[in-house]
Amino acid sequence: MAPRCPYCGSESCVNEAAYRLFVRATRKLPAAWFGERDEVDEDPMIRPSFGDVGYCEKTGKHVWACPFCHAVIPEQEVDSYKARCPECGAEANVAPSRRKIVC
């Protein structure tokens, strides 16, 4: 089942290839690399980033994927380099759509 846009519910807003690539890449990250969750939340150098997996065709806003639970979520409004996933509560960097970084 294809992921749906958190804004309008359409399947066409989420780039399915980018989403699958992001999920595969984040699932392969070894849990030992992250250590304890507290270390990941406190150290921005090892904290993973949200994935920019599309944009809503109706609103024009970015669609993100969480690196921990892989939920498709709306772009978070933040003033720093990190945000919390509304689904799982994990903290991750917001580099993808804020700084236009492509890995």
ZAMIVEX-449465 format. One record per residue: x, y, z of N, C-alpha, C in turn; residue number from 1; residue in one letter. Coordinates in Angstrom, 2 decimals, padded with zeros to 5 digits. Atoms other than C-alpha are relative to their C-alpha. Last residue first. Layout:
<pt <X Y Z> <X Y Z> <X Y Z> NUM a>
...
//
This chain:
<pt <-001.01 001.01 -000.33> <022.09 012.27 000.51> <000.06 -001.05 -001.09> 103 c>
<pt <000.39 001.27 000.58> <020.30 015.38 -000.69> <001.12 -000.99 000.27> 102 v>
<pt <-001.08 000.98 000.06> <020.55 018.49 001.46> <-000.54 -001.29 -000.59> 101 i>
<pt <-000.08 000.54 001.35> <018.10 021.31 000.76> <001.19 -000.94 -000.18> 100 k>
<pt <-001.33 -000.34 000.51> <018.78 023.05 004.09> <000.25 -000.55 -001.40> 99 r>
<pt <-000.44 -001.30 -000.50> <015.25 023.21 005.50> <001.31 000.44 -000.64> 98 r>
<pt <000.67 -001.08 000.73> <013.78 020.44 003.37> <000.43 001.37 000.47> 97 s>
<pt <000.42 000.22 001.39> <016.21 017.67 004.27> <-000.67 001.18 -000.68> 96 p>
<pt <-000.84 -000.42 001.11> <018.04 019.08 007.33> <-000.63 -000.15 -001.38> 95 a>
<pt <000.91 -000.47 001.04> <015.31 018.74 009.93> <000.75 000.48 -001.23> 94 v>
<pt <-000.42 -001.23 000.66> <017.27 016.62 012.40> <-000.99 000.37 -001.10> 93 n>
<pt <-000.89 000.18 001.14> <015.43 014.00 014.43> <000.37 001.36 -000.58> 92 a>
<pt <-000.57 -001.26 000.48> <013.63 013.70 017.77> <000.99 -000.30 -001.13> 91 e>
<pt <-001.46 -000.01 000.12> <011.42 010.69 018.41> <000.47 001.33 -000.58> 90 a>
<pt <-000.62 -000.88 -000.98> <007.83 011.32 019.53> <001.51 000.06 -000.05> 89 g>
<pt <-000.74 000.80 -000.99> <006.41 008.29 017.69> <000.70 000.84 001.06> 88 c>
<pt <000.47 001.38 -000.13> <003.63 009.81 015.54> <000.69 -000.74 001.14> 87 e>
<pt <001.29 000.02 -000.69> <004.11 013.59 015.92> <-000.53 -001.42 000.22> 86 p>
<pt <001.00 000.68 000.82> <007.83 013.18 015.09> <-001.32 000.00 000.76> 85 c>
<pt <000.51 001.27 -000.51> <009.85 015.70 017.06> <-001.06 -000.54 -000.95> 84 r>
<pt <001.44 000.02 -000.23> <011.95 018.45 015.47> <-000.39 -001.38 000.53> 83 a>
<pt <000.60 001.27 -000.41> <015.59 019.43 015.11> <-001.49 000.16 000.25> 82 k>
<pt <-000.38 001.08 000.91> <017.73 022.07 013.39> <-000.62 -001.34 000.37> 81 y>
<pt <-001.36 000.51 -000.20> <016.06 025.04 015.04> <000.26 -001.12 -001.00> 80 s>
<pt <-000.94 -001.11 000.07> <013.06 027.31 014.51> <001.44 -000.46 000.17> 79 d>
<pt <-001.00 -000.06 -001.07> <010.56 024.59 013.70> <000.91 001.20 -000.21> 78 v>
<pt <-000.45 -001.39 -000.10> <007.36 024.18 011.69> <000.94 000.10 001.20> 77 e>
<pt <000.10 -000.61 -001.33> <007.09 020.46 011.00> <000.53 001.43 -000.04> 76 q>
<pt <-001.20 -000.76 -000.34> <006.45 019.26 007.45> <-000.22 000.71 001.33> 75 e>
<pt <-000.11 -001.34 000.59> <003.49 016.89 007.49> <001.30 000.66 000.43> 74 p>
<pt <000.52 -001.07 -000.84> <004.09 013.23 008.35> <000.08 001.33 -000.72> 73 i>
<pt <000.03 -001.16 000.89> <004.62 009.93 006.54> <-000.71 001.10 000.76> 72 v>
<pt <001.30 -000.59 000.28> <005.46 007.41 009.26> <000.16 001.19 -000.95> 71 a>
<pt <000.27 -000.04 001.44> <008.80 005.61 008.96> <-001.40 000.51 -000.35> 70 h>
<pt <001.22 000.79 000.19> <008.87 004.88 012.74> <-000.44 -000.07 -001.46> 69 c>
<pt <000.17 001.04 -001.01> <012.50 005.93 013.37> <-001.22 -000.87 -000.26> 68 f>
<pt <-001.04 001.02 000.11> <013.67 007.93 010.34> <-000.15 -001.14 001.01> 67 p>
<pt <-000.77 000.10 -001.24> <010.32 009.80 010.18> <001.06 -001.10 -000.15> 66 c>
<pt <000.08 001.35 -000.57> <009.12 010.58 006.66> <000.91 -000.04 001.22> 65 a>
<pt <-001.17 000.62 -000.61> <008.41 014.14 005.49> <-000.28 -001.44 000.40> 64 w>
<pt <000.42 001.21 -000.71> <005.94 015.73 003.11> <001.26 -000.68 000.49> 63 v>
<pt <-000.81 001.21 000.06> <006.70 019.29 002.01> <-000.62 -001.13 000.82> 62 h>
<pt <-000.88 000.23 -001.16> <004.00 021.91 001.57> <000.72 -001.33 -000.14> 61 k>
<pt <-001.38 -000.34 000.34> <002.60 022.95 -001.83> <000.98 -000.21 001.15> 60 g>
<pt <-000.49 -001.05 -000.90> <-000.96 022.96 -000.44> <001.40 000.47 -000.35> 59 t>
<pt <001.03 -001.00 -000.30> <-002.82 021.05 -003.18> <000.53 001.16 000.83> 58 k>
<pt <000.36 -000.70 001.23> <000.03 019.09 -004.81> <-001.04 001.09 000.25> 57 e>
<pt <001.44 000.06 000.26> <001.42 018.14 -001.41> <-000.33 000.84 -001.24> 56 c>
<pt <000.69 -001.24 -000.36> <005.16 017.66 -001.51> <-001.46 -000.12 -000.41> 55 y>
<pt <000.99 -000.51 000.93> <007.38 014.61 -001.56> <-000.54 001.35 000.43> 54 g>
<pt <000.46 001.02 000.95> <009.68 012.31 000.38> <-001.09 000.49 -000.95> 53 v>
<pt <000.91 -000.81 000.81> <011.82 014.74 002.39> <-000.46 -000.89 -001.15> 52 d>
<pt <-000.15 000.11 001.44> <013.35 012.33 004.88> <-001.04 000.85 -000.71> 51 g>
<pt <001.26 000.32 000.65> <013.68 013.37 008.51> <000.25 -000.08 -001.49> 50 f>
<pt <000.84 -001.09 000.50> <017.28 013.36 009.63> <-001.33 -000.53 -000.52> 49 s>
<pt <000.41 000.07 001.41> <019.28 010.95 011.79> <-000.94 001.15 -000.37> 48 p>
<pt <001.45 000.05 000.10> <020.92 012.02 015.09> <-000.39 -000.06 -001.48> 47 r>
<pt <000.42 001.37 000.27> <024.61 011.12 015.11> <-001.51 -000.14 -000.11> 46 i>
<pt <-000.87 000.61 000.99> <026.10 014.61 014.78> <-000.40 -001.44 -000.33> 45 m>
<pt <000.50 -000.21 001.36> <023.13 016.23 016.51> <000.87 -000.64 -001.08> 44 p>
<pt <-001.13 -000.24 000.90> <024.11 014.62 019.84> <-000.48 000.16 -001.44> 43 d>
<pt <-000.87 -001.08 -000.45> <021.42 014.96 022.51> <001.11 000.35 -000.98> 42 e>
<pt <000.72 -001.26 -000.14> <018.55 012.97 020.99> <000.92 001.16 000.34> 41 d>
<pt <000.45 -000.42 001.32> <020.82 010.17 019.77> <-000.68 001.36 000.08> 40 v>
<pt <-001.17 -000.46 000.74> <022.60 009.89 023.11> <-000.40 000.54 -001.37> 39 e>
<pt <-000.40 -001.29 -000.55> <019.29 009.73 024.97> <001.20 000.57 -000.75> 38 d>
<pt <000.82 -001.06 000.60> <018.09 006.95 022.63> <000.41 001.38 000.51> 37 r>
<pt <001.23 -000.28 -000.74> <020.96 004.71 023.76> <-000.74 001.17 -000.65> 36 e>
<pt <-000.16 000.13 -001.45> <023.49 003.62 021.18> <-001.34 000.19 000.69> 35 g>
<pt <000.71 -001.05 -000.72> <022.78 004.97 017.70> <000.21 -000.06 001.50> 34 f>
<pt <-000.60 -001.27 000.41> <025.42 002.88 015.95> <-000.63 001.16 000.75> 33 w>
<pt <-001.17 -000.24 -000.85> <024.29 -000.17 017.95> <000.66 001.33 -000.34> 32 a>
<pt <000.46 -000.57 -001.26> <020.88 000.04 016.28> <001.17 000.32 000.91> 31 a>
<pt <-000.06 000.89 -001.16> <022.54 -000.54 012.93> <-000.42 000.71 001.28> 30 p>
<pt <-000.88 -000.61 -000.99> <021.29 001.67 010.13> <000.03 -000.89 001.24> 29 l>
<pt <-001.31 000.65 000.00> <019.80 -000.73 007.60> <000.98 000.64 000.98> 28 k>
<pt <000.12 001.32 -000.64> <016.24 000.29 008.42> <001.35 -000.68 000.10> 27 r>
<pt <000.07 -000.18 -001.45> <017.11 003.93 007.68> <-000.19 -001.32 000.73> 26 t>
<pt <-001.24 -000.57 -000.54> <018.37 003.21 004.16> <-000.05 000.12 001.52> 25 a>
<pt <-001.07 001.01 000.08> <015.51 000.88 003.24> <001.28 000.51 000.64> 24 r>
<pt <000.31 001.07 -000.97> <012.91 003.36 004.53> <001.09 -001.06 -000.02> 23 v>
<pt <-000.21 -000.52 -001.35> <014.53 006.27 002.66> <-000.24 -001.09 001.05> 22 f>
<pt <-001.44 -000.14 -000.18> <014.74 004.28 -000.59> <000.33 000.49 001.41> 21 l>
<pt <-000.55 001.36 -000.15> <011.09 003.24 -000.26> <001.50 000.04 000.22> 20 r>
<pt <000.43 000.54 -001.29> <010.02 006.86 000.36> <000.59 -001.39 000.23> 19 y>
<pt <-000.79 -000.69 -001.04> <012.09 008.20 -002.54> <-000.35 -000.54 001.38> 18 a>
<pt <-001.38 000.47 000.14> <010.57 005.59 -004.89> <000.89 000.63 001.07> 17 a>
<pt <-000.11 001.34 -000.56> <007.05 006.33 -003.58> <001.42 -000.56 -000.09> 16 e>
<pt <-000.85 000.68 000.97> <007.30 010.06 -004.19> <000.31 -001.38 000.57> 15 n>
<pt <-001.20 000.62 -000.58> <004.42 011.13 -001.94> <000.76 -000.72 -001.11> 14 v>
<pt <-000.85 -001.04 -000.59> <001.90 013.56 -003.45> <001.32 -000.55 000.53> 13 c>
<pt <-000.89 -000.58 001.01> <000.39 010.95 -005.81> <000.93 001.07 000.57> 12 s>
<pt <-001.20 000.83 000.13> <-001.08 008.83 -002.99> <001.02 000.63 -000.95> 11 e>
<pt <-000.29 000.54 001.33> <-003.59 011.54 -002.07> <001.28 -000.85 000.02> 10 s>
<pt <000.33 001.42 000.07> <-004.72 012.01 001.54> <000.29 -000.66 -001.34> 9 g>
<pt <001.21 000.21 000.80> <-004.84 015.82 001.36> <-000.41 -001.46 -000.15> 8 c>
<pt <000.81 -001.20 000.18> <-002.39 017.00 004.02> <-001.32 -000.30 -000.70> 7 y>
<pt <000.63 -000.37 -001.26> <-000.77 013.82 005.40> <-000.89 001.25 -000.10> 6 p>
<pt <-000.35 -001.35 -000.40> <-000.19 012.56 001.84> <-000.69 000.35 001.32> 5 c>
<pt <000.91 -001.08 000.37> <-000.69 008.82 001.60> <000.48 001.34 000.55> 4 r>
<pt <000.24 -000.99 -001.06> <001.90 006.04 001.62> <-000.86 001.15 -000.52> 3 p>
<pt <-000.80 -001.22 000.14> <001.42 003.36 -001.03> <-000.30 000.97 001.14> 2 a>
<pt <000.84 -001.18 000.00> <000.00 000.00 000.00> <000.89 001.25 000.00> 1 m>
//
